Amino acid sequence: MSGTEQEQYDLVILGGGSGGYAAALRGSELGLSVALIEKDKLGGTCLHRGCIPTKTLLHAAEVADAAKEAGQFGIKATFDGVDMSGVNSFKDEVVNRNYKGLQGLVKARGVKLVEGTGKLVGTDTIEVTGANGTESYKGKNIILASGSYSKSLPGLEIGGRVITSEQALELDYVPERVAVLGGGVIGVEFASVWKSFGAEVSVIEALPHLVPNEDEAISKALERAFRKRKINFSVGVRFKGVEQDDNGVKVTLEDGKTIEADLLLVAVGRGPVTDGLGYEEAGVTLDRGFVITNDRLHTGVGNIYAVGDIVPGLQLAHRGFGQGIFVAEEIAGLSPAPIDESGIPRVTYSEPEITSVGLSEAQAKTKFGDDKVETIEYNLGGNGKSVILKTTGFVKLVREKDGPVVGVHLIGARVSEQAGEGQLIVNWEAYPEEVAQLIHAHPTQNEAMGEAHLALAGKPLHFHS
């Protein structure tokens, strides 16, 4: 039966990004009939314009740094520059390989992939406008997973030399000078890439620190690292305006400072794609464009759920992925445990990298009281593998006094690889004494996690404060 005849599916999903396709794959696995609607490419922002292509650039940046710094390891190498056509070919190859794999998975699971622009036209129907005209798809259950877009500031027009991350990923040259508006994850990652590629970089952040959502000790450590790398940044000062011409941009800050550059990257966060999709007309509650749900991701209307960046909270691909799986299992009657947002790992892939799970020191003190929180910082100077890698940084642990570890925070090269154990420690409410009993492989950076817990348990070994 065609969509026009309104074949009813167990599950109709609007949006084929991380949350949408995860729900489709898990729903199909559980025996549900699934229609997945996507107006662009399966995989969404993460695969095509976000996580995967940006991390590809960051790896290329790491290779560039390795070539420039090879001499300190006794290796004779020269850095002759960056071939952006080659970098972009590598990026496109990685994206396309993942895209083909995802297409194959969806097809193999029997998911009906519908290409076109969808709109909610009732509590159980999504209308899709595509190459074949307009068709309707009815679902016993609906999942809204329409994703996010790069925001700007009021009055700040995107165009010309004022770009967002989407345009930044398509650049076929390395700018000589670039200004980055926003010192959050996206801003510092692009700043890190461009610096490694040879650009002069200036970051502007209105809040008091770079990566302001991280523990303050981590933010300060990143700022020290950026100073050492000669990445310029202004914090605690607001953007006032920008002028552009054929030669570049002139950025003005509220304190009167001006920054001249070839480009201005606007990285002030991502907003929900919900406008004009029929959500409010169907009775779904929106707040500043975000879809409001309960802890089971239900909107309170019919059998309509929402997942991913349109739901208030962390805008991370793996959060959307987990939410998609959760809702598919909820619909199938498995009654999965609600997702605890604070237990979701957060990673910034700059140089140095940042990984965090759980509460910051300030958040823990707000929750438990100033005198009910213990912290410790284990310096990577005491870790053999970190010394080999010539990286600096630390592991910071936050615990409820006499209780479990509630926050794990790391900064240093390659620390993203420690997110897994950090997640287990926080989510399984491990005590320092319990983690200290585990034997961590030597010599690895993972060993630093074990040593930090040894120190917090009162039996420090190679401890460098």
N, C-alpha and C positions, 0 to 999 in steps of 0.2 A: 504493500500500500504506500502511496506517496504521502508526503507531508501535507499536501493540499487536502487529502481526505482525513486529515487529523488522526492518524494512527496514534494511539496512546502508548507512551513509554512509561516504564516505572520511574525513570529519572531523566529529566531534561536539564542540561547545564548550559548556562549562558557565559561563555568565556573559556578558551582553551589554554590558559596559562597554567602555572604550577598547581594552583588549587583546583581548577576545573578538570585538567586531564588526570590528576591524581584521583579525584572523585570518580571519574569515568572508568579508569582502569580498575579501581577497587570495587566499584559497583558492579561492573561486568563480572569480575572474579566471584562475586557473591551471588551471581545468578540474576541480576537485575538487567532489564532491557534499557539501554542508555543511548540518548542522542546528545551529542556535544556540538555546540554552535560556536564558531569562531569567525570573526570578520577579517582577520589578517592571517597570520601563520600559526599553526599549532605550536605550542610552547610558550607563546606570549612574550612579555617584556624580558623575563629572566633569560630565556634562551637566545632571543634575537637582538635585544637592545639593552641588556642589563648584565646580570651575573656572569654569564659565560663569555661574551665578548670582552667585558672589562677585565676579567681575570686573565684572559689570553693576553691582553696588552700588558698587564702587570707582570706576567711571566716573561714576556719579551723584555720588559724593563729590567727585570732581575738578571737576565742574560747579558744585557748591555752593561749593567753594573759589574757583573762578574768579569767581563772582558776588560773594563777600565781598571779594575782592582786586582787583576790576576797577579801582578808583580809581588804583592805582599805574601803570596803563597808560593813564590819561587817559580811561577809560570810566566814565560815570555809570550805576551799576547798584545795585540794592538786593537784599539777601538777606532774604526774608520767612519763611524756614523750610523745613522738609522735609515734603512730603506723602507719607507712607509708602505710602498706597494707590496713589498715582501711581507711586512708585518700584517697588513690587511689581508693578504692571501692566506696566511697562517690562521688568522682570526676567522675568516670565512670558512676555511676548511674544517675547523673545530666545530663551528656552529652547524654547518651542513651535515657533518657526521652525526651529531646529536639529533638534529632535526629528522634525518632519515630514519634513525633508530626509533624515535618517538612515533613517527608515522606508522612504522611497521608494527609497533606494539599495539597501537590503537586499532589498527586493522585486524591484527591477529586476535584481539579480544572481542571482536564483533561489535565494537562501538560504532554507531552511525555518526559519522563526521559530517556536519553541515556547514558549508562555507557561505557566509553572508552576515549581514548586520541584523542582530536580534533585538527585539523589544518585548518586554513583558506587557501582555494585553489582557491579563486576567490573572486570577490566582493559580491557574493551572495551564496557561498557554503562553508560548513565546512565538511571536511572529517574526519570520526571517525574510529579509529582502536580499536577494543575491542575483546571480547571473540568470537564473531561471524565473525571475519575478518574485512574487511574494508567496510564501508558504507558512502554514501554521503547524506547530508541534505541541501536542498536549502531553503533560506529564503528571503522573500521580504525585510526583514530588519535583520541585524546582530548586536548583541551586544557582544563585547569583554569584558569578565569579568574574566580573567585568574589568577588574584590574585597576591600574593607576597610570597617571601621566606626570611628566615633569612640570612642577609648578614654577611660577615666577612670582615677583612681588607686584603689588598694585602699581600700575603705571609703567612697569618695566616691560617693554615689548621685546619679544624674541624675534630676531631676524638680523641678517647681515653678519656682523662680527660679534653679535650677542647671541650665544648659543646655549643649548642644553646638552645633557649627556648623549642624547640620540645623535645630534650633529657632531659632537666630539668624537664619537666612535667611527664616523665616516671621513674624518679628515685625512687627506692624502699627503700631508706635510706636517713637520714639527714646527709649531710656532716658536719664534725667538723669545717672545715675552707673552705670558698669559696671566690674566687675573682670574681668580676663582672666587665667586660669591657663594659662601657657605662652607663652613669648616666641619661639616658632618662627614659621614662615611663616604658618600659619593665625591664630595669636594676633595677630601684628603687623598683618596685613591687616585683621582686624576692628577692632582698636584704631584703625587709621588711618581706617577708614570712620566709626566712631562719633564720633571727634573732629571730623571734617569735618562731620558732621551736628549737632554741638553738644553732645555728651555729655562729661562728665568721665570720663576713662579712667585706670585703673591696671592695669599689666601686672605679673605675678609670674613670674619665671623662676629656677629652682633653679640653673642653670649660671651661670658668671661674666658672660656677655654675652647680650644679645638676639641673635636669629638665630645661635645658637652653632655651627651647621654652616658658617657663612661664614668667610672670611678675617677675622682679628681686626681689621684696619684697617677693613673694611666694617662689622663689628659696632659698633665704636666710633663710626663716622660716623653710623650709624643712631641710636645713642643720643644723639648731639649733636643730630641733627635732631628727635628726639622731645622732647628737653628744650626746644628752641626752640618746638615746637608745643604745649608744656605738656601732653604726654602723660606721666603719672606711670609710673614703673616701679621695681621692686625686683629686683635680680639677685643671684645667689649666696645666696639664702635660700629655704628650702623651705616649702611649704604645710603647715599643721598641721591646719586644719579649717574648717568653715563652718557657721553657724547661719542659718536663714531663718525669716521669719514673713511676715505679710501686708504688712508695710511694706518689706521688703528682705532683704538678706543681710549677715552680718557674717563676714568672712574673717579668720582668724588665721594668722599666719606663725610659724615656729619661733623667730624672734628676738623674739617678743612683740608685734610690730607688728600692728595691726588695720586692716582696710579695710572701710568700709561702702559699700554700693552697692545698686542696684535689682536687679541680676542678676550672677551669676557665670558667665562663659563658660569651659567646660573645653576647652582646646585643647592637650592633652598628647600629640598624635600619633594615628595610626590603626593599628588592629590588623587582622590577616588574618581574613577570613571563611572558616574551614575546619572549624570544629567541627561534628560531626554530619553531615558530607557524605560519609562513607564512605571518605575518603582513606586513613587509616591501615589500615583493614580490607583495602583493596586492596593494601597493601604500600608505599604512598607514605610516604617519610620526612618527618616534621614536626619542626621545632625551634621551640619556643615558639609553635606555631601556623602558622609559615611553612613553605611547601613547599620542600624542598631539591632543587635541580637542578644539572646540570653546566653548562658554559658554552654548551651548545647547548639549554639550557632543558628537557632531558629529565630525567624523574624517576628513571630507572633501573628503572622498572617497565613492562613491555610497551611499547606505543606511546603512553604517557601523557606529556604535556608540561604545563608551567605557565607562565603569564605574568601580568604586572601586579603589583598590590600584595601578592599572596600570596607572591611570590618576594622573599627578602631583598634590600634595596638601596633605591634612591631610590623613593619612592612618588609618582610623577608620571604624569599621564595620557599625556604624549607618550612616556615610557619604555614604558608598557604597549602603546601604539599601535605603537611600533617593534618590541617583542618579538612582538606578534601577527603582524606582517608577516614577521618573521624565521622564526617557527615554521611558518607556512603555506608559505614558500619551502623550508624544511628538509624538510617532509613531501613537497613536490612534487619533491624531488631536485635543487634548485638550489644546494645547499651554500653558503648565504650566509655572509659573514664574521661572526664573533661580535661582539656589541655590547660596546663598551668603556664601562663605566658612567661613568668619569671624563670622558668626552667628551660627556655629555648635558648640555645647558644647563639651568640652574636659575634661576628667576625668582621674586622676591617683589614683588607688585604694590601695596606700601604707598606712601605718599608720604613720603620719596622711594622710588623703585623700586630694586631690587637685581637685578643679573644676574651670573651667574658660570658659567664653564666651566673644567673641569680642576682642577688642584691649587691649594690655598692655599699661602701661603709656608711655613707650618709643615709641611704635608704634603710639599712639595717638599724641605725640609731633611731631613726624616726619610728620604726616598727617596734623595736624592743626596748629603747631607752639608751641614753649615752653610756651608762655604766654597765649595760648588759651585752656589750659587743666587744669581741676581741679580734684583732687583726695581726697579720704578720706579712712581711715582704721578704721573699727569698730571692736574692740577687743572682742573676744568671752567671755572674763572675765565679760562682762556686760550682758551675756545671761544666764538666769536661767537654761535651759536644758543643756547647755554646761558645766556649773558648776557641775550639777548632774553627767554628763558623765565623769567628770574630764579631759576634753580636753582643749587644748589651741589652739589659732589660731586667724584668723580674716577674715572679709569681706572687700575687697578693691574694691572701685568703681572708675571708670574713666569716666569723662564726658567732652564733648566739652563745653568750658566756655559759660554759659547761654544757653546751648543746652541740648540734650538728653544724657543719659548714653550710652557710647560706649564700656564699658568693665566692666565685673563683675568677680571677682577673689576671691576664698575662699580656706582656708586651715584649717583643723581640722578633728576630727573624724566625720564620717557620712555626710560630706558636699556634697558628690555626690548626695544626695537627694535634694539638692537645685538647681541642674542644670536646672530643668524645669522652675522655675520662672526666673532664670538668662537668659535663652534663650528667654523667652517672653519679658523681659525688653529690651534686646539688639535688638532683631529683630523687635519689634514694636516701637523702638525708643522712649522709655518712658523717660519722664523727672523725676528727683528726686521728684519733688512736686507731681507728679501723683502717683508714687509708695507709697509715704508717706501717701497718703489718704487711702490706702488699710489697712484694719485691719488684722494683722497677728495673728494667734492663739497662745495663751500662755498656758503653757510654751513649746515652740518648738524652735529648732534651726532656723527654718524658720523665726522666729521673728527677728533674727539678720539681715536678709535681709531688713526687714521693718525699723529697727532702723538705719541701715546704710544710708538708703535713707532719713529718718527723719533728720539725722545729715547733710547730703549733701544738704538738702533743707533749712538748717539754723535753724532747731528746734530740736536739739539733746535732747534725753531723758536720758536713762541709758548709757551715752557715756563714754567709757574707751578708751583713745587714746593709 
